[in-house]
């Protein structure tokens, strides 16, 4: 009995020590040579908040369908102003459950801002001048299950709202099964002399289609799984499906138009919570949603039929064209040029909240290279080295796996006795491959993409105002001229928001004297002014990027006169003069 008690104490101590060691891994600065599980993301956010309480607010802003918390980290230096009186930069990731490196970009951005604050001038300015809203994981259930369950690189994307995919009256009852219990859903193949595939001549792990009249060796059976509901089909009713990037409010279409749209906009409870979070922060002027894969910067709109106002395209280009230099190999284009969608997040952000919305599609599998330069290579080897065919590309990717990733991305084919098919083989790319870079590539990816977000913060509107001319034109009657300038690349208000009257337009208000007349100066040298006919003490306008506007006011009286610039998304400004 004593021996068993001692053994129990030892096992318990080891268990607690392992748990403590696991918790101790989450330290500031965060590490980015690994991927964070859902629970680790929370620990990482808590660690950042604990290390920088004066700069951060951490809150659970809502729950998911499976009652998991969705966390948002707000970074703002309260010593330089209230969060809502600064241009807001919004960043989220992992809207699809399998797109986990998107969450790492968000964590890296937060870690970069906080750990380099006071040490790096650009970052210090971005923290002082902007408010940063960061939601690393939108689809918290999807991220949790991607780590916890067997998955393919592309599965567990959706919000986990039950759906009867095969119309048999049951819900989510026949998804893929991790038959060999290795945490991955890989491919199944069976030897078959009449099959459509044979092994590649250079690498038996690759199957190539047989030519007409050629004898086959294998049949592909699809992903691991069994017929759980005994309907003669395999893996036909997996979790969900509600696509969290088709369920937003702008230009939403029902499921018969677009698969995964849900029954109504924002029917995903977590999405509704995030929308409420954004709506209560009207200072957000630019926002990012990080996805994978393909290496792209996608801007609104997502539908071909929608045209943006030219000045808004110009503002997008300030970021998009520069982003290409930061992330070499990426492309920049409207979302609809990839494929048209309805109810997507960035269009919702742009048209419903008046913020410039961009998608960052992370990682290009073409970066998984294992080859010499083409120069000096024999002609017979060019096809393989250049990767001009799918087979050649597959060979190179497997060589990358073998020699650079040390075999961690691909599972060699292994025999398995399937309950229906009998002797088969299971193998192929594991879940942490294909759409995800190997962790050794992660640091470069997260840094470059976070640098694009920082670029956006640097380009949020920065309004300067000055009284540049005062002239007494009669007794106690003064002509006062005021200049307002936006020194950065993003507008203080999108042209679309102005057109749609989405919210109160930026305006200049005079206080402290009686404004007899006032209006925009159209030609300073010729003294031409477009006077406003009613309420001249208030002038409405928006400030495009790198723009300047001048106003003239005829003011009666003496004493202190103030000119207040108000903006929902740019920091307010004030200038004064004594008449």
C-alpha positions as CSV (number, residue, x, y, z in Angstrom):
1,X,0.0,0.0,0.0
2,X,2.8,2.4,0.9
3,X,4.5,1.7,-2.4
4,X,1.3,2.6,-4.3
5,X,0.9,5.8,-2.3
6,X,4.5,6.8,-3.0
7,X,3.9,6.0,-6.7
8,X,0.7,8.1,-6.7
9,X,2.6,11.0,-5.2
10,X,5.3,10.7,-7.7
11,X,2.9,10.6,-10.7
12,X,0.9,13.5,-9.2
13,X,4.0,15.5,-8.7
14,X,5.2,14.8,-12.3
15,X,1.7,15.8,-13.5
16,X,1.7,19.1,-11.6
17,X,5.3,19.8,-12.6
18,X,4.5,19.2,-16.3
19,X,1.5,21.5,-15.9
20,X,3.6,24.2,-14.3
21,X,6.2,23.8,-16.9
22,X,3.6,24.2,-19.6
23,X,2.2,27.3,-18.0
24,X,5.7,28.7,-17.6
25,X,6.2,28.6,-21.4
26,X,4.0,31.6,-21.9
27,X,6.3,34.5,-21.2
28,X,6.8,38.0,-22.4
29,X,8.2,38.6,-25.0
30,X,6.2,35.8,-26.7
31,X,7.9,33.2,-28.8
32,X,7.0,32.7,-32.4
33,X,8.8,29.4,-33.2
34,X,5.6,27.5,-32.3
35,X,1.9,27.6,-32.7
36,X,-0.4,28.6,-29.8
37,X,-3.5,26.5,-29.0
38,X,-6.7,28.3,-28.0
39,X,-5.8,28.0,-24.3
40,X,-2.3,29.2,-25.0
41,X,-3.6,32.2,-26.9
42,X,-5.5,33.2,-23.8
43,X,-2.5,32.7,-21.6
44,X,-0.4,34.8,-24.0
45,X,-2.9,37.7,-23.9
46,X,-3.0,37.5,-20.1
47,X,0.8,37.5,-20.0
48,X,0.9,40.6,-22.2
49,X,-1.7,42.4,-20.2
50,X,0.0,41.5,-16.9
51,X,3.4,42.8,-18.2
52,X,1.9,46.0,-19.6
53,X,-1.2,46.9,-17.5
54,X,-0.7,50.6,-18.1
55,X,-1.0,50.2,-21.9
56,X,-3.5,47.4,-22.2
57,X,-7.1,46.4,-21.5
58,X,-8.0,42.7,-21.9
59,X,-11.7,41.6,-22.0
60,X,-13.8,38.7,-23.1
61,X,-16.2,40.4,-25.5
62,X,-18.5,37.5,-26.2
63,X,-19.1,33.7,-26.2
64,X,-19.0,31.2,-29.0
65,X,-21.5,28.6,-29.9
66,X,-19.7,26.2,-27.6
67,X,-19.4,28.8,-24.8
68,X,-15.8,29.7,-25.3
69,X,-14.6,33.2,-24.6
70,X,-13.6,35.5,-27.5
71,X,-10.9,37.9,-26.2
72,X,-9.9,41.3,-27.3
73,X,-6.8,43.2,-26.3
74,X,-6.9,47.0,-26.5
75,X,-3.5,48.8,-26.6
76,X,-3.7,52.5,-25.8
77,X,-1.5,54.9,-23.9
78,X,-4.0,56.8,-21.8
79,X,-1.4,59.4,-21.0
80,X,-1.7,60.6,-24.7
81,X,-5.4,60.6,-24.8
82,X,-8.7,58.7,-24.6
83,X,-8.9,55.6,-26.8
84,X,-11.9,56.8,-28.7
85,X,-10.3,60.1,-29.6
86,X,-7.5,58.4,-31.6
87,X,-7.5,56.7,-35.0
88,X,-8.3,53.1,-34.3
89,X,-6.5,50.2,-35.9
90,X,-8.4,46.9,-35.8
91,X,-6.7,43.5,-36.3
92,X,-8.2,40.0,-36.1
93,X,-7.4,36.5,-37.2
94,X,-8.4,32.9,-37.4
95,X,-11.9,33.6,-38.6
96,X,-11.7,30.1,-40.2
97,X,-10.8,27.6,-37.6
98,X,-7.9,26.0,-39.5
99,X,-6.2,29.3,-40.3
100,X,-4.2,29.4,-37.2
101,X,-1.1,31.4,-38.3
102,X,-3.5,34.3,-38.6
103,X,-3.8,34.3,-34.8
104,X,-0.1,34.3,-34.5
105,X,0.2,37.5,-36.6
106,X,-2.2,39.2,-34.2
107,X,-0.2,38.0,-31.2
108,X,3.0,39.1,-32.8
109,X,1.6,42.6,-33.5
110,X,0.5,43.0,-29.9
111,X,3.8,41.7,-28.6
112,X,5.8,44.0,-31.0
113,X,3.9,47.1,-29.9
114,X,4.2,46.4,-26.2
115,X,7.7,45.0,-25.9
116,X,9.3,47.7,-28.2
117,X,7.3,50.6,-26.8
118,X,9.8,53.2,-25.6
119,X,12.6,51.5,-27.4
120,X,11.6,51.9,-31.0
121,X,10.5,55.4,-32.2
122,X,8.1,54.2,-34.9
123,X,6.4,51.8,-32.6
124,X,6.3,54.2,-29.7
125,X,4.6,56.8,-32.0
126,X,2.1,54.2,-33.1
127,X,1.1,53.3,-29.6
128,X,0.9,57.0,-28.5
129,X,-1.0,58.2,-31.5
130,X,-3.3,55.2,-32.2
131,X,-5.6,52.8,-30.4
132,X,-5.1,49.2,-31.4
133,X,-7.8,46.6,-31.1
134,X,-6.6,43.0,-31.4
135,X,-8.8,39.9,-31.6
136,X,-6.4,37.0,-32.3
137,X,-9.0,34.3,-32.6
138,X,-12.5,35.0,-34.1
139,X,-13.5,31.3,-34.5
140,X,-12.5,30.1,-31.0
141,X,-14.3,26.8,-31.3
142,X,-12.6,26.1,-34.7
143,X,-9.1,26.8,-33.3
144,X,-9.7,24.7,-30.2
145,X,-10.9,21.7,-32.3
146,X,-8.1,22.1,-34.9
147,X,-5.6,21.4,-32.2
148,X,-7.6,19.0,-30.1
149,X,-9.0,16.8,-32.9
150,X,-7.8,15.0,-35.9
151,X,-8.0,17.3,-38.9
152,X,-6.9,17.8,-42.5
153,X,-5.0,21.0,-43.3
154,X,-8.3,22.4,-44.5
155,X,-10.9,21.0,-42.2
156,X,-12.6,22.6,-39.1
157,X,-13.0,26.0,-40.8
158,X,-16.6,26.7,-40.0
159,X,-18.6,28.0,-37.1
160,X,-19.9,24.9,-35.3
161,X,-23.6,25.4,-35.8
162,X,-25.1,22.0,-36.5
163,X,-26.2,21.4,-40.1
164,X,-27.7,18.3,-41.8
165,X,-25.4,18.2,-44.8
166,X,-26.7,14.9,-46.1
167,X,-30.4,15.5,-45.4
168,X,-30.9,12.4,-43.3
169,X,-32.4,14.1,-40.2
170,X,-29.2,13.8,-38.3
171,X,-26.6,16.6,-37.6
172,X,-22.8,16.4,-37.9
173,X,-22.9,12.7,-37.4
174,X,-20.5,11.5,-40.2
175,X,-17.3,13.6,-40.3
176,X,-13.8,12.3,-40.9
177,X,-12.4,9.8,-38.3
178,X,-8.8,9.7,-37.1
179,X,-8.6,6.0,-37.6
180,X,-5.0,5.5,-36.5
181,X,-5.2,8.0,-33.7
182,X,-2.3,10.2,-34.7
183,X,-4.1,13.5,-34.5
184,X,-4.3,13.9,-38.3
185,X,-6.8,13.1,-41.0
186,X,-4.8,11.8,-43.9
187,X,-5.6,10.1,-47.1
188,X,-6.6,6.5,-47.6
189,X,-5.5,4.4,-50.5
190,X,-6.0,0.7,-51.5
191,X,-4.1,-1.5,-53.8
192,X,-6.1,-2.0,-56.9
193,X,-4.8,-3.3,-60.3
194,X,-7.8,-1.6,-61.9
195,X,-7.3,1.7,-60.1
196,X,-6.7,5.1,-61.7
197,X,-3.4,5.7,-60.0
198,X,0.1,4.3,-59.9
199,X,3.2,5.3,-57.8
200,X,5.5,8.0,-59.2
201,X,8.6,6.7,-60.8
202,X,10.8,8.9,-58.6
203,X,8.9,8.9,-55.3
204,X,6.5,6.1,-54.3
205,X,4.7,8.4,-51.9
206,X,3.2,10.2,-54.8
207,X,0.4,8.8,-56.9
208,X,0.0,9.8,-60.5
209,X,-2.9,9.1,-62.8
210,X,-2.4,6.2,-65.2
211,X,-2.6,6.9,-68.9
212,X,-5.3,5.4,-71.1
213,X,-4.6,1.7,-71.5
214,X,-2.0,1.7,-68.7
215,X,-2.4,-0.7,-65.7
216,X,-3.2,0.9,-62.4
217,X,-1.9,0.1,-58.9
218,X,-4.0,2.1,-56.4
219,X,-7.4,3.7,-55.9
220,X,-7.7,6.8,-53.7
221,X,-10.4,6.4,-51.1
222,X,-10.5,10.0,-49.7
223,X,-9.8,11.1,-46.2
224,X,-9.7,8.8,-43.2
225,X,-13.1,7.8,-42.0
226,X,-15.9,5.3,-41.8
227,X,-19.6,5.3,-42.5
228,X,-20.8,6.4,-39.1
229,X,-24.5,6.7,-40.0
230,X,-24.6,3.6,-42.2
231,X,-25.9,5.4,-45.2
232,X,-23.3,4.2,-47.7
233,X,-21.3,7.4,-47.6
234,X,-18.1,8.4,-45.9
235,X,-17.4,11.8,-44.2
236,X,-20.4,13.5,-45.8
237,X,-21.7,15.3,-42.7
238,X,-18.9,16.9,-40.8
239,X,-19.2,19.8,-38.2
240,X,-21.2,22.9,-39.2
241,X,-21.4,24.5,-41.7
242,X,-21.7,28.3,-41.3
243,X,-18.8,30.2,-43.0
244,X,-17.9,33.0,-40.7
245,X,-16.7,35.1,-43.6
246,X,-20.1,34.9,-45.4
247,X,-22.3,35.8,-42.4
248,X,-21.7,39.6,-42.0
249,X,-24.2,42.3,-42.6
250,X,-23.2,44.0,-45.8
251,X,-24.4,42.5,-49.1
252,X,-25.4,39.2,-47.3
253,X,-27.1,36.6,-49.5
254,X,-29.0,33.5,-48.3
255,X,-27.6,29.9,-48.6
256,X,-29.3,29.1,-51.9
257,X,-27.1,31.9,-53.4
258,X,-24.0,31.3,-51.3
259,X,-23.1,28.2,-49.4
260,X,-22.3,28.7,-45.7
261,X,-24.1,32.1,-45.4
262,X,-26.3,31.0,-42.5
263,X,-30.0,31.7,-42.0
264,X,-29.5,35.5,-41.4
265,X,-26.7,38.0,-41.1
266,X,-24.6,37.7,-37.9
267,X,-26.4,34.5,-36.9
268,X,-23.0,33.4,-35.6
269,X,-23.2,34.5,-31.9
270,X,-19.5,35.2,-31.8
271,X,-19.7,37.3,-34.9
272,X,-22.5,39.3,-33.5
273,X,-20.4,40.0,-30.4
274,X,-17.4,41.2,-32.5
275,X,-19.7,43.4,-34.6
276,X,-21.0,45.0,-31.4
277,X,-17.4,45.5,-30.2
278,X,-16.5,47.3,-33.4
279,X,-19.7,49.4,-33.4
280,X,-18.9,50.7,-30.0
281,X,-15.5,51.8,-31.2
282,X,-16.4,54.2,-34.0
283,X,-12.8,55.5,-34.1
284,X,-11.7,52.5,-36.1
285,X,-10.4,53.8,-39.4
286,X,-8.6,50.7,-40.8
287,X,-9.0,47.0,-40.1
288,X,-7.3,43.7,-41.0
289,X,-8.7,40.2,-41.1
290,X,-5.9,37.7,-41.5
291,X,-6.5,34.4,-43.3
292,X,-4.5,31.7,-45.1
293,X,-3.4,31.0,-47.8
294,X,-1.9,32.3,-51.1
295,X,0.1,35.4,-50.3
296,X,-2.4,38.2,-51.0
297,X,-3.7,41.6,-49.8
298,X,-7.3,41.9,-50.7
299,X,-9.3,45.1,-50.4
300,X,-13.0,45.8,-50.6
301,X,-15.3,45.3,-52.5
302,X,-15.9,41.5,-52.7
303,X,-18.6,41.8,-55.4
304,X,-17.9,42.7,-59.0
305,X,-21.1,44.8,-59.2
306,X,-19.9,47.3,-56.5
307,X,-17.6,50.2,-57.5
308,X,-15.5,52.1,-55.1
309,X,-15.1,55.9,-55.3
310,X,-11.7,56.8,-56.8
311,X,-10.4,58.6,-53.7
312,X,-11.1,55.5,-51.6
313,X,-9.2,53.3,-54.0
314,X,-6.3,55.8,-53.7
315,X,-6.4,55.5,-49.9
316,X,-6.3,51.7,-50.2
317,X,-3.4,51.9,-52.6
318,X,-1.4,53.9,-50.0
319,X,-1.3,50.7,-48.0
320,X,-1.7,47.9,-50.6
321,X,1.1,49.0,-52.9
322,X,3.6,49.5,-50.1
323,X,2.6,46.2,-48.5
324,X,3.8,44.4,-51.6
325,X,7.3,45.6,-50.8
326,X,7.1,44.4,-47.2
327,X,5.8,41.0,-48.2
328,X,7.6,40.0,-51.4
329,X,5.6,37.6,-53.6
330,X,2.2,38.8,-52.4
331,X,-0.3,40.3,-54.8
332,X,-2.7,43.2,-54.1
333,X,-6.2,43.4,-55.6
334,X,-9.9,43.7,-54.9
335,X,-11.4,40.7,-53.2
336,X,-13.7,39.9,-56.1
337,X,-10.8,39.3,-58.4
338,X,-10.0,36.3,-56.3
339,X,-13.6,35.2,-56.3
340,X,-16.8,37.1,-55.6
341,X,-18.4,36.7,-52.2
342,X,-21.3,38.1,-50.2
343,X,-21.5,39.0,-46.5
344,X,-17.7,39.1,-46.1
345,X,-16.1,40.9,-43.2
346,X,-13.9,43.5,-44.9
347,X,-16.8,44.7,-47.0
348,X,-18.9,44.9,-43.9
349,X,-16.2,46.9,-42.2
350,X,-15.9,49.3,-45.1
351,X,-19.5,49.9,-46.0
352,X,-21.2,49.5,-42.6
353,X,-18.5,50.9,-40.3
354,X,-16.6,53.3,-42.6
355,X,-13.2,51.7,-42.1
356,X,-10.7,50.6,-44.7
357,X,-10.9,46.8,-44.6
358,X,-8.2,44.5,-45.9
359,X,-7.6,40.8,-45.9
360,X,-4.2,39.3,-45.4
361,X,-3.9,35.9,-47.0
362,X,-0.9,34.4,-45.3
363,X,1.8,32.1,-46.6
364,X,2.6,30.9,-50.1
365,X,3.4,27.2,-50.4
366,X,5.8,28.1,-53.2
367,X,8.2,29.2,-50.4
368,X,8.6,25.5,-49.5
369,X,11.6,25.1,-51.9
370,X,14.3,22.5,-52.2
371,X,16.3,23.1,-55.4
372,X,19.3,24.6,-57.1
373,X,19.2,27.6,-59.2
374,X,18.3,26.8,-62.8
375,X,21.6,28.1,-64.0
376,X,23.9,25.3,-65.0
377,X,21.3,22.6,-64.5
378,X,21.0,19.8,-67.1
379,X,18.1,20.0,-69.4
380,X,16.7,16.7,-68.2
381,X,16.4,18.1,-64.7
382,X,14.7,21.4,-65.6
383,X,11.1,20.1,-65.4
384,X,11.7,18.7,-61.9
385,X,13.6,21.7,-60.6
386,X,11.3,24.4,-62.1
387,X,8.2,22.6,-60.8
388,X,6.4,23.0,-64.1
389,X,4.1,20.1,-63.4
390,X,2.1,19.1,-60.4
391,X,4.1,15.9,-60.0
392,X,7.4,17.8,-60.1
393,X,6.0,20.3,-57.5
394,X,4.9,17.4,-55.3
395,X,8.4,15.9,-55.5
396,X,10.0,19.2,-54.5
397,X,7.5,19.6,-51.6
398,X,8.4,16.2,-50.3
399,X,12.1,16.9,-50.6
400,X,11.4,20.1,-48.6
401,X,9.6,18.0,-46.0
402,X,12.5,15.4,-45.9
403,X,15.4,17.7,-45.9
404,X,14.3,21.0,-44.5
405,X,11.3,20.2,-42.2
406,X,12.9,16.9,-41.1
407,X,9.9,14.9,-42.1
408,X,7.4,16.6,-39.9
409,X,4.9,17.7,-42.6
410,X,4.2,14.4,-44.3
411,X,3.1,11.0,-43.0
412,X,4.5,8.0,-44.9
413,X,1.9,5.5,-46.1
414,X,1.3,2.8,-43.4
415,X,-0.9,-0.3,-43.5
416,X,-4.2,-0.2,-41.8
417,X,-7.1,-2.7,-41.5
418,X,-10.2,-0.7,-42.4
419,X,-13.5,-2.1,-41.0
420,X,-15.1,-1.7,-44.4
421,X,-12.3,-1.7,-47.0
422,X,-10.0,-4.2,-45.3
423,X,-6.3,-3.8,-45.8
424,X,-5.5,-0.2,-46.9
425,X,-2.8,2.4,-46.4
426,X,-3.0,5.7,-44.6
427,X,-0.6,8.6,-45.4
428,X,-0.1,12.0,-46.8
429,X,0.2,15.6,-45.6
430,X,-0.6,16.1,-41.9
431,X,-2.9,18.9,-40.6
432,X,0.0,21.2,-39.7
433,X,1.2,21.4,-43.3
434,X,0.2,22.7,-46.7
435,X,-1.7,25.8,-45.6
436,X,0.6,26.4,-42.6
437,X,4.3,27.2,-42.7
438,X,6.6,25.1,-40.7
439,X,7.4,26.9,-37.4
440,X,10.9,27.7,-38.5
441,X,9.3,29.9,-41.2
442,X,6.8,31.5,-38.8
443,X,8.9,34.3,-37.4
444,X,9.5,35.9,-40.9
445,X,5.8,35.6,-41.8
446,X,4.4,37.1,-38.7
447,X,6.9,40.0,-38.6
448,X,6.4,41.0,-42.2
449,X,2.6,40.9,-42.0
450,X,2.5,42.7,-38.7
451,X,4.8,45.4,-40.3
452,X,2.0,46.0,-42.8
453,X,-0.4,46.7,-40.0
454,X,2.1,49.1,-38.5
455,X,2.4,50.8,-41.8
456,X,-1.4,51.3,-41.7
457,X,-1.1,52.8,-38.2
458,X,1.5,55.2,-39.4
459,X,-0.8,56.3,-42.3
460,X,-3.9,56.9,-40.2
461,X,-5.1,60.5,-40.5
462,X,-3.0,63.0,-38.6
463,X,-4.8,66.4,-38.5
464,X,-2.9,69.6,-38.0
465,X,-4.7,73.0,-37.7
466,X,-3.5,76.5,-37.5
467,X,-4.8,80.1,-37.7
468,X,-2.6,81.5,-40.5
469,X,-4.1,84.9,-41.1
470,X,-5.9,87.5,-39.0
471,X,-7.0,90.9,-40.4
472,X,-9.2,93.6,-38.9
473,X,-11.5,94.7,-41.7
474,X,-13.7,97.1,-39.7
475,X,-14.2,98.1,-36.1
476,X,-14.5,94.9,-34.1
477,X,-14.9,92.9,-37.3
478,X,-12.1,90.5,-38.2
479,X,-11.3,88.1,-41.1
480,X,-9.7,85.0,-39.7
481,X,-8.3,82.2,-41.9
482,X,-7.7,78.7,-40.7
483,X,-5.8,75.9,-42.3
484,X,-6.5,72.2,-41.7
485,X,-4.1,69.6,-43.0
486,X,-4.0,65.8,-43.1
487,X,-0.3,64.9,-43.2
488,X,-0.9,61.1,-43.6
489,X,-2.1,58.8,-46.4
490,X,-5.5,57.6,-45.1
491,X,-8.6,59.9,-45.2
492,X,-10.2,61.0,-42.0
493,X,-13.5,59.6,-43.4
494,X,-14.0,57.4,-46.4
495,X,-15.6,58.9,-49.4
496,X,-18.2,56.1,-49.3
497,X,-19.1,57.0,-45.7
498,X,-19.6,60.6,-46.8
499,X,-21.7,59.6,-49.7
500,X,-23.9,57.2,-47.6
501,X,-24.1,59.7,-44.7
502,X,-22.9,56.8,-42.6
503,X,-22.2,59.0,-39.6
504,X,-21.7,62.7,-38.7
505,X,-19.2,64.2,-41.1
506,X,-16.0,65.8,-39.8
507,X,-16.6,69.5,-39.0
508,X,-15.0,72.7,-37.9
509,X,-16.8,74.7,-35.3
510,X,-16.1,78.3,-34.2
511,X,-16.7,79.4,-30.6
512,X,-16.1,82.6,-28.7
513,X,-17.2,85.2,-31.2
514,X,-20.2,85.9,-33.6
515,X,-19.5,84.4,-37.0
516,X,-21.0,86.7,-39.6
517,X,-19.8,84.7,-42.5
518,X,-17.7,81.6,-43.1
519,X,-16.8,79.2,-45.9
520,X,-14.1,77.3,-47.8
521,X,-11.4,79.3,-49.5
522,X,-11.4,78.2,-53.1
523,X,-8.6,80.5,-54.3
524,X,-6.4,82.2,-51.7
525,X,-4.6,84.5,-54.0
526,X,-7.8,85.8,-55.6
527,X,-9.6,85.9,-52.2
528,X,-12.3,83.7,-53.5
529,X,-14.4,82.0,-50.8
530,X,-17.4,79.7,-51.0
531,X,-19.5,81.1,-48.1
532,X,-21.9,78.8,-46.4
533,X,-25.4,80.3,-46.3
534,X,-26.6,78.9,-42.9
535,X,-24.8,78.4,-39.7
536,X,-21.4,79.6,-41.0
537,X,-19.8,78.9,-37.6
538,X,-19.9,75.1,-38.5
539,X,-18.2,73.8,-41.6
540,X,-18.6,70.1,-42.7
541,X,-15.9,68.3,-44.7
542,X,-13.7,65.3,-44.8
543,X,-9.9,65.2,-45.1
544,X,-8.5,62.9,-47.8
545,X,-4.9,61.6,-47.3
546,X,-2.2,64.2,-47.8
547,X,-4.6,67.0,-48.2
548,X,-5.1,70.6,-47.0
549,X,-8.2,72.8,-46.8
550,X,-8.5,76.5,-45.8
551,X,-11.5,78.3,-44.3
552,X,-12.3,82.0,-43.9
553,X,-14.5,83.4,-41.1
554,X,-15.7,86.9,-40.6
555,X,-16.0,87.3,-36.9
556,X,-17.6,90.1,-34.9
557,X,-16.3,91.0,-31.5
558,X,-13.1,90.8,-29.5
559,X,-11.5,88.3,-27.2
560,X,-10.5,84.7,-27.4
561,X,-11.9,82.7,-30.4
562,X,-11.4,78.9,-30.7
563,X,-11.6,76.7,-33.8
564,X,-12.4,73.1,-32.9
565,X,-12.0,70.2,-35.4
566,X,-14.2,67.2,-34.7
567,X,-13.8,63.8,-36.3
568,X,-15.1,60.4,-35.5
569,X,-12.0,58.6,-36.8
570,X,-9.2,61.2,-36.6
571,X,-8.0,62.8,-33.5
572,X,-9.7,66.1,-32.7
573,X,-7.8,69.3,-33.0
574,X,-8.1,72.9,-31.8
575,X,-6.6,76.3,-32.6
576,X,-7.2,79.6,-30.9
577,X,-6.6,83.3,-31.5
578,X,-7.2,86.5,-29.5
579,X,-9.0,89.2,-31.4
